[in-house]
Amino acid sequence: MKSENKKQRQSNSEENALFRRKENFSGYRFCPFCKASLNRELFNGATRLVCANLNCDFVFYHNPVPAAGALIIENSKLLLVKRAHEPKKDFWCLPSGFMEWTEHPAQTAVREVAEETGLQIELTALFNVYSGNDDPRTNAILILFLARVISGELAASDDASEVTYFPLDKIPDNIAFEAHRQAIADYRKTINRAS
């Protein structure tokens, strides 16, 4: 029991350090172009990091990172993945992840589902878009699609340690991120209105 408590304290400490770095402009201190210091300044109505070199016009806009995923329902059950890594290791979430530079959000959703669950999906509709700031690594914009399975074998891999379909009235309490909790709640409301 002591080692579990120690692991939890260490995990919380690491998560707190990540939040501090994220809130401090993700730790950026130097201009990526001229290597001069970045100074906090009021710029375009917000505090931003501005290059100290007057001959350089770099400004760091601390923007959210886009992510995408899918709500997959089969026999009135929702597919969730258990996170294999920190942050929120062993918490459940919707299969999803950050977009690659060249991807469309739909491609991200299909790729992330395949990587985490072994399933090939077809997107059937855009479900909703969520803003999330409770990930200690970055703030995110989560774009979620409704999808159906077209092939593959259900198996956890990549960032997932487990994949399971849950009845909508038996969703685990430990859902990793607020955007995922909100999406599940919104889906339940949609189902209730339809019935």
Secondary structure, DSSP 8 states (H G I E B T S, - for coil): -HHHHHHHHHHHHHHHHHHHHHHTGGG--B-TTT--BEEEEEETTEEEEEES-TT---EE----EEEEEEEEEETTEEEEEEE-SSSSTT-EE-SEEE--TT--HHHHHHHHHHHHHSEEEEEEEEEEEEEE---SS--EEEEEEEEEEEEE-----TTEEEEEEEETTS--S-BS-HHHHHHHHHHHHHHHHH-
